[in-house]
Structure formats: structure tokens, C-alpha cells
Amino acid sequence: MEGIQVSKSEFKAKALEYFRQVEASGESVIVTDHGKPALEVRPYQENVRSPLDVLRGSVVRYSNPTEPVDVEWEAAR
């Protein structure tokens, strides 16, 4: 979504107006510094993910979880 571009000085003078515009339209505002994009002001979007999606791919597969472990524990002595 391409938004409107404003300079830092213009944004500073009219920040509240731009905030309201972003809230109302959903369009982003690109704040520029010497003509180059520096910041983007856009509507907040909550990123809701299921806990399983967050963990997906982070668990290493263990093929035989019921096999005995060949490690002698110090506590067993």
C-alpha cells in the first residue's frame, strides 16, 4: 500500500492531522528526510497467531522417545 509522502518539517507541523488521516483512511504516510523515505506511519494491525503456529518448526523430531538413554546420571550413583 503506497501512501502519501511528506517531509519531516511538514509532518511535524501537522502530525495530529496526519494521524487522523491514517486512522480514517487506512492509508500510510511516508515521512521523508531530504527527499528519501525515513519513516512510515500506518494503522496498527494486531498480529494474532495461534501458539502452535508460533512453535511450528522449532521442535526437533525425536524418533524413539521411549527408548532407554545410554547416559549414566551422577545422581544415580
Phi and psi in radians as a Rosetta constraint file:
Dihedral C 1 N 2 CA 2 C 2 CIRCULARHARMONIC -1.472 0.35
Dihedral N 2 CA 2 C 2 N 3 CIRCULARHARMONIC 2.257 0.35
Dihedral C 2 N 3 CA 3 C 3 CIRCULARHARMONIC -1.858 0.35
Dihedral N 3 CA 3 C 3 N 4 CIRCULARHARMONIC -3.108 0.35
Dihedral C 3 N 4 CA 4 C 4 CIRCULARHARMONIC -1.378 0.35
Dihedral N 4 CA 4 C 4 N 5 CIRCULARHARMONIC 2.674 0.35
Dihedral C 4 N 5 CA 5 C 5 CIRCULARHARMONIC -1.938 0.35
Dihedral N 5 CA 5 C 5 N 6 CIRCULARHARMONIC 2.336 0.35
Dihedral C 5 N 6 CA 6 C 6 CIRCULARHARMONIC -2.378 0.35
Dihedral N 6 CA 6 C 6 N 7 CIRCULARHARMONIC 2.647 0.35
Dihedral C 6 N 7 CA 7 C 7 CIRCULARHARMONIC -1.323 0.35
Dihedral N 7 CA 7 C 7 N 8 CIRCULARHARMONIC 2.836 0.35
Dihedral C 7 N 8 CA 8 C 8 CIRCULARHARMONIC -1.026 0.35
Dihedral N 8 CA 8 C 8 N 9 CIRCULARHARMONIC -0.745 0.35
Dihedral C 8 N 9 CA 9 C 9 CIRCULARHARMONIC -1.148 0.35
Dihedral N 9 CA 9 C 9 N 10 CIRCULARHARMONIC -0.703 0.35
Dihedral C 9 N 10 CA 10 C 10 CIRCULARHARMONIC -1.187 0.35
Dihedral N 10 CA 10 C 10 N 11 CIRCULARHARMONIC -0.702 0.35
Dihedral C 10 N 11 CA 11 C 11 CIRCULARHARMONIC -1.103 0.35
Dihedral N 11 CA 11 C 11 N 12 CIRCULARHARMONIC -0.716 0.35
Dihedral C 11 N 12 CA 12 C 12 CIRCULARHARMONIC -1.054 0.35
Dihedral N 12 CA 12 C 12 N 13 CIRCULARHARMONIC -0.705 0.35
Dihedral C 12 N 13 CA 13 C 13 CIRCULARHARMONIC -1.272 0.35
Dihedral N 13 CA 13 C 13 N 14 CIRCULARHARMONIC -0.507 0.35
Dihedral C 13 N 14 CA 14 C 14 CIRCULARHARMONIC -2.214 0.35
Dihedral N 14 CA 14 C 14 N 15 CIRCULARHARMONIC 0.532 0.35
Dihedral C 14 N 15 CA 15 C 15 CIRCULARHARMONIC -0.974 0.35
Dihedral N 15 CA 15 C 15 N 16 CIRCULARHARMONIC -0.847 0.35
Dihedral C 15 N 16 CA 16 C 16 CIRCULARHARMONIC -1.062 0.35
Dihedral N 16 CA 16 C 16 N 17 CIRCULARHARMONIC -0.691 0.35
Dihedral C 16 N 17 CA 17 C 17 CIRCULARHARMONIC -1.085 0.35
Dihedral N 17 CA 17 C 17 N 18 CIRCULARHARMONIC -0.747 0.35
Dihedral C 17 N 18 CA 18 C 18 CIRCULARHARMONIC -1.189 0.35
Dihedral N 18 CA 18 C 18 N 19 CIRCULARHARMONIC -0.668 0.35
Dihedral C 18 N 19 CA 19 C 19 CIRCULARHARMONIC -1.031 0.35
Dihedral N 19 CA 19 C 19 N 20 CIRCULARHARMONIC -0.799 0.35
Dihedral C 19 N 20 CA 20 C 20 CIRCULARHARMONIC -1.105 0.35
Dihedral N 20 CA 20 C 20 N 21 CIRCULARHARMONIC -0.679 0.35
Dihedral C 20 N 21 CA 21 C 21 CIRCULARHARMONIC -1.114 0.35
Dihedral N 21 CA 21 C 21 N 22 CIRCULARHARMONIC -0.744 0.35
Dihedral C 21 N 22 CA 22 C 22 CIRCULARHARMONIC -1.119 0.35
Dihedral N 22 CA 22 C 22 N 23 CIRCULARHARMONIC -0.766 0.35
Dihedral C 22 N 23 CA 23 C 23 CIRCULARHARMONIC -1.087 0.35
Dihedral N 23 CA 23 C 23 N 24 CIRCULARHARMONIC -0.728 0.35
Dihedral C 23 N 24 CA 24 C 24 CIRCULARHARMONIC -1.305 0.35
Dihedral N 24 CA 24 C 24 N 25 CIRCULARHARMONIC -0.751 0.35
Dihedral C 24 N 25 CA 25 C 25 CIRCULARHARMONIC -1.682 0.35
Dihedral N 25 CA 25 C 25 N 26 CIRCULARHARMONIC -0.439 0.35
Dihedral C 25 N 26 CA 26 C 26 CIRCULARHARMONIC 1.446 0.35
Dihedral N 26 CA 26 C 26 N 27 CIRCULARHARMONIC -0.063 0.35
Dihedral C 26 N 27 CA 27 C 27 CIRCULARHARMONIC -1.391 0.35
Dihedral N 27 CA 27 C 27 N 28 CIRCULARHARMONIC 2.543 0.35
Dihedral C 27 N 28 CA 28 C 28 CIRCULARHARMONIC -1.499 0.35
Dihedral N 28 CA 28 C 28 N 29 CIRCULARHARMONIC 2.812 0.35
Dihedral C 28 N 29 CA 29 C 29 CIRCULARHARMONIC -2.097 0.35
Dihedral N 29 CA 29 C 29 N 30 CIRCULARHARMONIC 2.200 0.35
Dihedral C 29 N 30 CA 30 C 30 CIRCULARHARMONIC -1.714 0.35
Dihedral N 30 CA 30 C 30 N 31 CIRCULARHARMONIC 2.128 0.35
Dihedral C 30 N 31 CA 31 C 31 CIRCULARHARMONIC -1.699 0.35
Dihedral N 31 CA 31 C 31 N 32 CIRCULARHARMONIC 2.216 0.35
Dihedral C 31 N 32 CA 32 C 32 CIRCULARHARMONIC -1.856 0.35
Dihedral N 32 CA 32 C 32 N 33 CIRCULARHARMONIC 2.668 0.35
Dihedral C 32 N 33 CA 33 C 33 CIRCULARHARMONIC -2.177 0.35
Dihedral N 33 CA 33 C 33 N 34 CIRCULARHARMONIC 1.936 0.35
Dihedral C 33 N 34 CA 34 C 34 CIRCULARHARMONIC 0.986 0.35
Dihedral N 34 CA 34 C 34 N 35 CIRCULARHARMONIC 0.710 0.35
Dihedral C 34 N 35 CA 35 C 35 CIRCULARHARMONIC 1.461 0.35
Dihedral N 35 CA 35 C 35 N 36 CIRCULARHARMONIC -0.087 0.35
Dihedral C 35 N 36 CA 36 C 36 CIRCULARHARMONIC -1.865 0.35
Dihedral N 36 CA 36 C 36 N 37 CIRCULARHARMONIC 2.387 0.35
Dihedral C 36 N 37 CA 37 C 37 CIRCULARHARMONIC -1.012 0.35
Dihedral N 37 CA 37 C 37 N 38 CIRCULARHARMONIC 2.294 0.35
Dihedral C 37 N 38 CA 38 C 38 CIRCULARHARMONIC -2.112 0.35
Dihedral N 38 CA 38 C 38 N 39 CIRCULARHARMONIC -0.648 0.35
Dihedral C 38 N 39 CA 39 C 39 CIRCULARHARMONIC -2.447 0.35
Dihedral N 39 CA 39 C 39 N 40 CIRCULARHARMONIC 2.735 0.35
Dihedral C 39 N 40 CA 40 C 40 CIRCULARHARMONIC -2.267 0.35
Dihedral N 40 CA 40 C 40 N 41 CIRCULARHARMONIC 2.213 0.35
Dihedral C 40 N 41 CA 41 C 41 CIRCULARHARMONIC -1.856 0.35
Dihedral N 41 CA 41 C 41 N 42 CIRCULARHARMONIC 2.105 0.35
Dihedral C 41 N 42 CA 42 C 42 CIRCULARHARMONIC -2.476 0.35
Dihedral N 42 CA 42 C 42 N 43 CIRCULARHARMONIC 2.852 0.35
Dihedral C 42 N 43 CA 43 C 43 CIRCULARHARMONIC -1.112 0.35
Dihedral N 43 CA 43 C 43 N 44 CIRCULARHARMONIC 2.537 0.35
Dihedral C 43 N 44 CA 44 C 44 CIRCULARHARMONIC -1.258 0.35
Dihedral N 44 CA 44 C 44 N 45 CIRCULARHARMONIC 2.352 0.35
Dihedral C 44 N 45 CA 45 C 45 CIRCULARHARMONIC -2.200 0.35
Dihedral N 45 CA 45 C 45 N 46 CIRCULARHARMONIC 2.018 0.35
Dihedral C 45 N 46 CA 46 C 46 CIRCULARHARMONIC -1.223 0.35
Dihedral N 46 CA 46 C 46 N 47 CIRCULARHARMONIC 2.294 0.35
Dihedral C 46 N 47 CA 47 C 47 CIRCULARHARMONIC -1.694 0.35
Dihedral N 47 CA 47 C 47 N 48 CIRCULARHARMONIC 1.636 0.35
Dihedral C 47 N 48 CA 48 C 48 CIRCULARHARMONIC -1.688 0.35
Dihedral N 48 CA 48 C 48 N 49 CIRCULARHARMONIC 2.048 0.35
Dihedral C 48 N 49 CA 49 C 49 CIRCULARHARMONIC -2.252 0.35
Dihedral N 49 CA 49 C 49 N 50 CIRCULARHARMONIC 2.586 0.35
Dihedral C 49 N 50 CA 50 C 50 CIRCULARHARMONIC -1.257 0.35
Dihedral N 50 CA 50 C 50 N 51 CIRCULARHARMONIC 2.606 0.35
Dihedral C 50 N 51 CA 51 C 51 CIRCULARHARMONIC -1.001 0.35
Dihedral N 51 CA 51 C 51 N 52 CIRCULARHARMONIC -0.560 0.35
Dihedral C 51 N 52 CA 52 C 52 CIRCULARHARMONIC -1.195 0.35
Dihedral N 52 CA 52 C 52 N 53 CIRCULARHARMONIC -0.620 0.35
Dihedral C 52 N 53 CA 53 C 53 CIRCULARHARMONIC -1.149 0.35
Dihedral N 53 CA 53 C 53 N 54 CIRCULARHARMONIC -0.638 0.35
Dihedral C 53 N 54 CA 54 C 54 CIRCULARHARMONIC -1.130 0.35
Dihedral N 54 CA 54 C 54 N 55 CIRCULARHARMONIC -0.693 0.35
Dihedral C 54 N 55 CA 55 C 55 CIRCULARHARMONIC -1.478 0.35
Dihedral N 55 CA 55 C 55 N 56 CIRCULARHARMONIC -0.264 0.35
Dihedral C 55 N 56 CA 56 C 56 CIRCULARHARMONIC -0.964 0.35
Dihedral N 56 CA 56 C 56 N 57 CIRCULARHARMONIC 2.229 0.35
Dihedral C 56 N 57 CA 57 C 57 CIRCULARHARMONIC 1.510 0.35
Dihedral N 57 CA 57 C 57 N 58 CIRCULARHARMONIC -0.057 0.35
Dihedral C 57 N 58 CA 58 C 58 CIRCULARHARMONIC -1.697 0.35
Dihedral N 58 CA 58 C 58 N 59 CIRCULARHARMONIC -0.177 0.35
Dihedral C 58 N 59 CA 59 C 59 CIRCULARHARMONIC -1.762 0.35
Dihedral N 59 CA 59 C 59 N 60 CIRCULARHARMONIC 2.279 0.35
Dihedral C 59 N 60 CA 60 C 60 CIRCULARHARMONIC -1.433 0.35
Dihedral N 60 CA 60 C 60 N 61 CIRCULARHARMONIC 2.410 0.35
Dihedral C 60 N 61 CA 61 C 61 CIRCULARHARMONIC -1.310 0.35
Dihedral N 61 CA 61 C 61 N 62 CIRCULARHARMONIC 2.332 0.35
Dihedral C 61 N 62 CA 62 C 62 CIRCULARHARMONIC -2.055 0.35
Dihedral N 62 CA 62 C 62 N 63 CIRCULARHARMONIC 1.971 0.35
Dihedral C 62 N 63 CA 63 C 63 CIRCULARHARMONIC -1.169 0.35
Dihedral N 63 CA 63 C 63 N 64 CIRCULARHARMONIC -0.727 0.35
Dihedral C 63 N 64 CA 64 C 64 CIRCULARHARMONIC -2.202 0.35
Dihedral N 64 CA 64 C 64 N 65 CIRCULARHARMONIC 1.358 0.35
Dihedral C 64 N 65 CA 65 C 65 CIRCULARHARMONIC -1.203 0.35
Dihedral N 65 CA 65 C 65 N 66 CIRCULARHARMONIC -0.253 0.35
Dihedral C 65 N 66 CA 66 C 66 CIRCULARHARMONIC -1.716 0.35
Dihedral N 66 CA 66 C 66 N 67 CIRCULARHARMONIC -0.039 0.35
Dihedral C 66 N 67 CA 67 C 67 CIRCULARHARMONIC -1.253 0.35
Dihedral N 67 CA 67 C 67 N 68 CIRCULARHARMONIC 2.574 0.35
Dihedral C 67 N 68 CA 68 C 68 CIRCULARHARMONIC -1.133 0.35
Dihedral N 68 CA 68 C 68 N 69 CIRCULARHARMONIC 2.662 0.35
Dihedral C 68 N 69 CA 69 C 69 CIRCULARHARMONIC -1.688 0.35
Dihedral N 69 CA 69 C 69 N 70 CIRCULARHARMONIC 2.367 0.35
Dihedral C 69 N 70 CA 70 C 70 CIRCULARHARMONIC -1.514 0.35
Dihedral N 70 CA 70 C 70 N 71 CIRCULARHARMONIC 0.680 0.35
Dihedral C 70 N 71 CA 71 C 71 CIRCULARHARMONIC -2.076 0.35
Dihedral N 71 CA 71 C 71 N 72 CIRCULARHARMONIC 2.298 0.35
Dihedral C 71 N 72 CA 72 C 72 CIRCULARHARMONIC -1.590 0.35
Dihedral N 72 CA 72 C 72 N 73 CIRCULARHARMONIC 2.171 0.35
Dihedral C 72 N 73 CA 73 C 73 CIRCULARHARMONIC -1.516 0.35
Dihedral N 73 CA 73 C 73 N 74 CIRCULARHARMONIC 2.441 0.35
Dihedral C 73 N 74 CA 74 C 74 CIRCULARHARMONIC -1.089 0.35
Dihedral N 74 CA 74 C 74 N 75 CIRCULARHARMONIC -0.592 0.35
Dihedral C 74 N 75 CA 75 C 75 CIRCULARHARMONIC -1.179 0.35
Dihedral N 75 CA 75 C 75 N 76 CIRCULARHARMONIC -0.360 0.35
Dihedral C 75 N 76 CA 76 C 76 CIRCULARHARMONIC -1.395 0.35
Dihedral N 76 CA 76 C 76 N 77 CIRCULARHARMONIC -0.185 0.35
